[in-house]
């Protein structure tokens, strides 16, 4: 039973579900009324690619996870590395098969851009300061561009893509602070390792301030309604401020770990804010 549970947890089910939910909410934002099969295929592509990416991440990061996350499937010994690699490849193949059922532009984004970025990040790009963070943020934001191509309406999804990119970038940098001990042990060159804790907090503060101001522009200009503004304050602006205050007052690994969880909530909250803002 433990081994079965390990195979479930290795894909990080919550992330997989959130990935699929991104496509569903995107279809609501653009008011899509085409074939439901397109939505289903698009959701399956994102979910299988997310499952494959998370499993591949654990495959490459097993040494780091022995320090940072010893309870994960591979680092705990419940899943063999080669089995995780096979599982990951299988998920990518299934995702690609579903992607081939959709239009050419969406295939360009999913198969030709997102999938190589996922593999490239895990194999090499994560070793470079900020570049790895930017790549992860780009992969997440591409989900909206991908949905825009499928639903033949990209414009309403540009702001969600930018918001997702910005929040994910901040979260990934904070996550590097939380993982600094394990990352150092394998020679990773993340921003906190190269430039130190103080400069990392300054960077996160500046990015959070820019995001906080920028995300309010669509409300001020009337692009989204008042409900967007209210939900944005509750689910993005306030949590961002809390993260910055926590990092400034208690700059340690425990704080960084709590902050990454809060920032994941911000991404979902921002998505719902945009959906409500378009009604």
C-alpha positions as CSV (number, residue, x, y, z in Angstrom):
1,X,0.0,0.0,0.0
2,X,2.9,2.4,0.8
3,X,4.4,1.8,-2.6
4,X,1.1,2.4,-4.4
5,X,0.7,5.6,-2.4
6,X,4.3,6.6,-3.4
7,X,3.5,6.2,-7.1
8,X,0.5,8.5,-6.6
9,X,2.3,11.1,-4.7
10,X,5.3,11.2,-7.0
11,X,3.1,13.0,-9.7
12,X,2.0,15.6,-7.0
13,X,-1.7,15.1,-7.6
14,X,-2.6,18.6,-6.4
15,X,-0.4,20.2,-9.0
16,X,-1.8,17.9,-11.7
17,X,-5.4,18.8,-10.7
18,X,-4.5,22.5,-10.7
19,X,-3.0,22.2,-14.1
20,X,-6.2,20.7,-15.5
21,X,-8.3,23.3,-13.6
22,X,-6.3,26.0,-15.4
23,X,-7.6,24.9,-18.7
24,X,-11.2,24.5,-17.5
25,X,-11.2,28.1,-16.1
26,X,-9.5,29.4,-19.2
27,X,-12.4,28.0,-21.2
28,X,-14.8,29.9,-18.9
29,X,-12.7,33.1,-19.3
30,X,-12.9,33.1,-23.1
31,X,-16.5,31.9,-22.9
32,X,-15.8,28.9,-25.1
33,X,-18.8,27.1,-26.5
34,X,-17.2,24.7,-29.0
35,X,-16.8,20.8,-28.7
36,X,-16.3,19.7,-25.1
37,X,-13.8,17.1,-26.5
38,X,-11.3,19.9,-27.1
39,X,-11.5,20.9,-23.4
40,X,-11.1,17.3,-22.3
41,X,-8.1,16.6,-24.5
42,X,-6.5,19.9,-23.5
43,X,-7.0,19.1,-19.8
44,X,-5.5,15.6,-20.3
45,X,-2.4,17.0,-22.1
46,X,-1.7,19.5,-19.3
47,X,-2.4,16.9,-16.6
48,X,-0.1,14.2,-18.1
49,X,2.6,16.7,-18.9
50,X,2.5,18.0,-15.3
51,X,2.6,14.4,-14.0
52,X,5.5,13.6,-16.2
53,X,7.4,16.8,-15.3
54,X,6.9,16.2,-11.5
55,X,8.1,12.6,-11.8
56,X,11.1,13.6,-13.9
57,X,11.9,16.3,-11.4
58,X,12.1,13.7,-8.7
59,X,14.2,11.5,-10.9
60,X,16.9,14.1,-11.4
61,X,16.6,15.6,-7.9
62,X,16.9,12.4,-5.9
63,X,20.2,13.4,-4.2
64,X,18.8,16.9,-3.3
65,X,15.6,15.3,-2.0
66,X,17.5,13.1,0.3
67,X,18.3,16.3,2.2
68,X,15.4,18.6,1.5
69,X,12.6,16.2,1.1
70,X,13.6,12.7,2.4
71,X,9.9,11.6,2.5
72,X,9.5,11.8,-1.3
73,X,8.9,8.6,-3.3
74,X,12.4,8.1,-4.7
75,X,14.5,9.5,-1.8
76,X,12.5,7.4,0.6
77,X,13.3,4.3,-1.5
78,X,9.6,3.4,-2.2
79,X,10.0,4.1,-6.0
80,X,13.1,3.0,-8.0
81,X,14.6,5.8,-10.1
82,X,14.4,3.8,-13.3
83,X,10.7,3.1,-12.7
84,X,10.2,6.8,-12.1
85,X,11.9,7.6,-15.4
86,X,9.7,5.0,-17.3
87,X,6.6,6.4,-15.6
88,X,7.6,9.9,-16.6
89,X,8.2,9.0,-20.2
90,X,4.9,7.1,-20.3
91,X,3.1,10.2,-19.1
92,X,4.8,12.4,-21.7
93,X,3.8,10.0,-24.5
94,X,0.2,9.9,-23.4
95,X,0.1,13.7,-23.1
96,X,1.6,14.0,-26.6
97,X,-1.0,11.5,-28.1
98,X,-3.8,13.7,-26.7
99,X,-2.0,16.9,-27.9
100,X,-2.0,15.5,-31.5
101,X,-5.8,15.5,-31.4
102,X,-5.8,19.3,-31.2
103,X,-4.9,22.1,-33.6
104,X,-1.5,22.8,-35.0
105,X,-0.8,26.0,-33.0
106,X,-1.6,24.3,-29.7
107,X,0.7,21.4,-30.7
108,X,3.5,23.9,-31.4
109,X,3.1,25.2,-27.8
110,X,2.7,21.9,-26.1
111,X,4.9,19.5,-28.0
112,X,7.5,21.8,-29.5
113,X,7.9,24.4,-26.7
114,X,6.6,23.2,-23.4
115,X,7.8,19.6,-23.5
116,X,11.4,20.5,-24.5
117,X,11.5,23.2,-21.8
118,X,10.3,20.7,-19.2
119,X,13.0,18.2,-20.1
120,X,15.7,20.9,-20.5
121,X,14.9,22.5,-17.2
122,X,15.2,19.2,-15.3
123,X,18.3,18.0,-17.1
124,X,20.3,21.3,-17.3
125,X,18.7,24.7,-17.0
126,X,17.9,24.5,-13.3
127,X,21.7,24.7,-12.7
128,X,21.8,28.3,-13.8
129,X,20.7,31.2,-11.4
130,X,17.3,32.7,-12.3
131,X,17.3,31.0,-15.7
132,X,15.7,27.9,-14.2
133,X,13.2,30.0,-12.3
134,X,12.2,31.9,-15.5
135,X,11.8,28.6,-17.4
136,X,9.5,27.1,-14.8
137,X,7.4,30.3,-14.8
138,X,7.3,30.3,-18.6
139,X,6.1,26.7,-18.7
140,X,3.3,27.6,-16.3
141,X,2.3,30.7,-18.2
142,X,2.3,28.8,-21.5
143,X,-0.7,26.8,-20.3
144,X,-2.9,29.9,-20.9
145,X,-1.4,30.6,-24.3
146,X,-1.9,26.9,-25.1
147,X,-5.6,27.2,-24.0
148,X,-5.9,30.4,-26.1
149,X,-4.9,28.6,-29.2
150,X,-7.2,25.7,-28.5
151,X,-10.2,27.9,-27.9
152,X,-9.3,30.3,-30.7
153,X,-9.2,33.3,-28.4
154,X,-5.8,34.3,-26.9
155,X,-6.3,37.9,-26.0
156,X,-8.4,37.3,-22.8
157,X,-5.7,34.9,-21.6
158,X,-2.7,37.2,-21.9
159,X,-3.2,38.8,-18.5
160,X,-3.7,35.4,-16.7
161,X,-0.5,34.2,-18.4
162,X,1.5,37.3,-17.2
163,X,0.1,36.9,-13.7
164,X,0.9,33.2,-13.6
165,X,4.4,33.9,-14.9
166,X,5.1,36.6,-12.3
167,X,3.7,34.6,-9.3
168,X,5.5,31.5,-10.3
169,X,8.8,33.3,-10.7
170,X,8.5,34.8,-7.2
171,X,7.5,31.4,-5.8
172,X,10.4,29.6,-7.5
173,X,12.9,32.1,-6.1
174,X,11.5,31.7,-2.6
175,X,11.5,27.9,-3.1
176,X,15.2,28.1,-3.9
177,X,15.7,29.8,-0.5
178,X,13.9,26.9,1.1
179,X,16.0,24.3,-0.7
180,X,19.4,26.0,-0.3
181,X,21.0,23.2,1.8
182,X,20.2,20.4,-0.6
183,X,21.0,22.5,-3.6
184,X,24.4,23.4,-2.3
185,X,25.2,19.7,-1.7
186,X,24.9,18.9,-5.4
187,X,26.5,22.1,-6.7
188,X,23.5,24.0,-8.0
189,X,24.0,27.7,-8.7
190,X,20.6,29.1,-7.7
191,X,20.2,32.8,-7.0
192,X,20.2,32.5,-3.2
193,X,23.4,30.4,-3.3
194,X,25.3,32.8,-5.6
195,X,24.0,36.2,-4.3
196,X,23.0,35.4,-0.8
197,X,19.8,35.6,1.3
198,X,19.6,39.4,1.6
199,X,19.8,40.1,-2.1
200,X,17.3,37.3,-2.8
201,X,14.8,38.9,-0.4
202,X,15.3,42.3,-2.0
203,X,14.6,40.7,-5.4
204,X,11.5,39.0,-4.2
205,X,10.3,42.3,-2.6
206,X,10.8,44.2,-5.8
207,X,9.1,41.6,-7.9
208,X,6.2,41.4,-5.5
209,X,5.8,45.2,-5.5
210,X,5.8,45.3,-9.3
211,X,3.3,42.4,-9.5
212,X,1.1,44.0,-6.8
213,X,0.9,47.3,-8.8
214,X,0.8,45.7,-12.2
215,X,-2.0,43.2,-11.4
216,X,-4.2,46.1,-10.3
217,X,-3.9,47.9,-13.6
218,X,-6.7,45.9,-15.3
219,X,-9.1,46.9,-12.5
220,X,-8.2,50.5,-12.5
221,X,-8.6,50.7,-16.3
222,X,-12.0,49.0,-16.1
223,X,-10.8,45.9,-18.0
224,X,-12.0,43.7,-15.1
225,X,-14.9,44.5,-12.8
226,X,-14.9,45.4,-9.1
227,X,-15.1,41.7,-8.0
228,X,-11.7,41.2,-9.6
229,X,-10.3,44.0,-7.5
230,X,-11.8,42.6,-4.3
231,X,-10.7,39.0,-4.9
232,X,-7.3,40.2,-6.1
233,X,-6.7,42.0,-2.8
234,X,-7.8,39.0,-0.7
235,X,-6.1,36.3,-2.7
236,X,-3.0,37.9,-4.2
237,X,-2.2,41.4,-2.8
238,X,-2.5,40.5,0.9
239,X,-0.7,37.1,0.7
240,X,2.1,38.7,-1.3
241,X,2.5,41.4,1.4
242,X,2.5,38.6,4.1
243,X,5.2,36.7,2.3
244,X,7.4,39.8,2.0
245,X,6.9,40.7,5.7
246,X,7.7,37.1,6.7
247,X,10.9,37.0,4.7
248,X,12.0,40.4,6.0
249,X,11.3,39.6,9.6
250,X,12.3,35.9,9.7
251,X,14.6,35.1,6.8
252,X,15.0,31.4,7.3
253,X,14.3,28.1,5.6
254,X,11.1,27.4,7.5
255,X,9.7,30.8,6.5
256,X,10.6,30.2,2.9
257,X,8.8,26.9,2.9
258,X,5.6,28.4,4.4
259,X,5.9,31.2,1.8
260,X,6.0,28.9,-1.2
261,X,2.7,27.2,0.0
262,X,1.1,30.6,0.3
263,X,2.3,31.7,-3.1
264,X,0.7,28.6,-4.7
265,X,-2.6,29.7,-3.2
266,X,-2.0,33.1,-4.8
267,X,-1.8,31.6,-8.3
268,X,-5.1,29.8,-7.9
269,X,-6.7,32.9,-6.2
270,X,-5.5,35.1,-9.1
271,X,-7.0,32.8,-11.6
272,X,-10.4,32.8,-9.9
273,X,-10.1,36.6,-9.6
274,X,-9.7,37.0,-13.3
275,X,-12.6,34.6,-14.0
276,X,-14.9,36.5,-11.6
277,X,-13.7,39.7,-13.1
278,X,-14.9,38.7,-16.6
279,X,-18.5,37.8,-15.6
